Amino acid sequence: MRYCVCGKVIARRKGHGGREREYCSDRCRQQACRARHKDDRTAEKRQQRIDEIIYTTVFQDVHKTTWQVELELQAWLITNQQEQIEKLTEQLDATHHEIDIFKLELGIERSQQSRLKDHLADKEAEIVRLTALLDFQSRRKH
């Protein structure tokens, strides 16, 4: 018979073979593991604390230079954005100029179209008049 960490009796497996149980529950297994590795955990915690102190010190130094780098980066980004704004403003001005030219051309085209419509109406009226005259003359001959 074997005993668990908590003091309970662990019954032997009869005829099944395989590995014998060492603990009665997962809770007992975890408790035994913690007891076996207690020194490891305290050393690990101590190392974590040392790492945190080192990290904090290094991070403060890095932070001092990081804000300077970020400031330079922000200045570069602002300059870059201003250049892009200037280019886009120039393109916008050029586009407005082209729009004005197209509006003038459209006005010219519309006035030409209006004159052509008037000319076409005059020619249609003349065709109607000449057709009527031709019909009148052909009736007169008959």
Secondary structure, 3 states (H helix, E strand, C coil): CEECCCCCEECCCCCCCCCCCCCCCHHHHHHHHHHHCHHHHHHHHHHHHHHHHHHHHHHHHHHHHHHHHHHHHHHHHHHHHHHHHHHHHHHHHHHHHHHHHHHHHHHHHHHHHHHHHHHHHHHHHHHHHHHHHHHHHHHHHC
